[in-house]
């Protein structure tokens, strides 16, 4: 807010002193605000008006009239400038709250993905318990928690328990997941190789996920698939490739040198520079700011997330894990990107083609959840926008992304 005072008319009727003339537009601040410049430049203009009036051959009454009109305009100008300052402060507050809201949406998505993972793990435990003791009296207690409890648990990715998983895909690229399962079941007997299969799941693109109990068992089943005469020409078994985790650093000043970013983070936050790699930047809603995305080793990730905020010269910036599934903004589906997409442009609201969201007047229907229901005979709710963070398809993608990330 600008605080500028206007001298009274009687004072301004006097001719300005030499000191007033010399200091008329002297700006002291290194980075003056627009309001400071406005105040000083308008007062400089008033000084010139006073100087001119003192030399003019007009009556005091006429001089007073000129000065009263000028001061009235100045008062109005200062009032409007103050209102602009108030609006700017409110806008800055809204931008900050918007960032917090986006962070909460991201956390909610992560929590839902974690919940789906826990429910799946619980189902596996129940199934295992029932196999050991099929008695109807056996009950497995569930552990429920509040939303706040889940938020507390989310802060850092937990150390992953090792999973012994193989991804099995058809070589022709046309066979369905169900057909791949049938080929496996008819060609391999796990009991013959002392293999304990924990779980079998269908994947996209005709794949099947097979989880074993130990590394040795996994090696056996992969070797059998890749060397079996009936299977080796049709199927291929391989391990899932885990990616390094990523973090996002919010609101880095646009003027901060890109080449100094990692070195500064390393020196001020005790993180090994060799464990970080600069990937790309995302434009911030805040003017002259960018969010930077980094790829990190698991050790560096845990240090950064534990700190929650990092020092960058004279600023402290929020840092979070960056989890964003690849999604096409043309067809609204996960996996491809717009430049490579061969599908028709799809409305993210109703899932139909031929129009954009702005022109859509139909009911919400998620194209991704609709596809899942058709492909896997599911009954997932589809009555939502495909960009909804609570979308079941989005939650599954987030979960799969976490499963493909190396945290240890």
CORFENPE-V172153 format. One record per backbone hydrogen bond with DSSP energy under -1.0 kcal/mol. NH is the residue of the N-H (numbers start at 1). CO is the residue of the C=O. If there is no record, write none. Layout:
# CORFENPE-V172153
NH;CO
NH;CO
This chain:
# CORFENPE-V172153
12;8
13;9
14;11
21;17
22;18
23;19
26;23
37;33
38;34
39;35
40;36
41;37
42;38
43;39
44;40
45;41
46;42
47;43
48;44
49;45
50;46
51;47
52;48
53;49
54;50
55;51
56;52
58;56
63;59
64;60
65;61
66;62
67;63
68;64
69;65
70;66
71;67
72;68
73;69
74;70
75;71
76;72
77;73
78;74
79;75
80;76
81;77
82;78
83;79
84;80
85;81
86;82
87;83
88;84
89;85
90;86
91;87
92;88
93;89
94;90
95;91
96;92
97;93
98;94
99;95
100;96
101;97
102;98
103;99
104;100
105;101
106;102
107;103
108;104
109;105
110;106
111;107
112;108
113;109
114;110
115;111
116;112
117;113
118;114
119;115
120;116
121;117
122;118
123;119
124;120
125;121
126;122
127;123
128;124
129;125
130;126
131;127
132;128
133;129
138;135
150;146
151;147
152;148
153;149
154;150
166;210
167;238
168;208
169;236
171;234
180;176
181;177
182;178
183;179
184;180
185;181
186;182
187;183
188;184
192;189
193;190
194;191
195;190
198;211
199;211
201;209
203;207
207;204
208;168
209;201
210;166
211;199
212;164
213;196
218;214
219;215
220;216
221;217
222;218
223;219
224;220
225;221
226;222
227;223
228;224
232;228
234;231
235;231
236;169
238;167
243;404
247;294
248;320
249;292
250;318
252;290
254;288
256;253
260;257
261;258
264;260
265;261
266;262
267;263
268;264
269;265
275;272
276;273
277;295
279;293
280;293
282;291
284;289
289;286
290;252
291;282
292;249
293;280
294;247
295;277
296;245
297;275
301;297
302;298
303;299
304;300
305;301
306;302
307;303
308;304
309;307
310;317
312;315
315;312
317;310
319;308
320;248
322;246
328;333
332;328
335;326
340;337
346;330
347;352
351;347
359;356
360;357
365;349
366;382
370;366
371;367
372;368
373;369
374;370
375;371
376;372
384;382
386;348
388;385
391;388
395;391
396;392
397;393
398;394
399;395
400;396
401;397
402;398
403;399
404;400
405;402
406;243
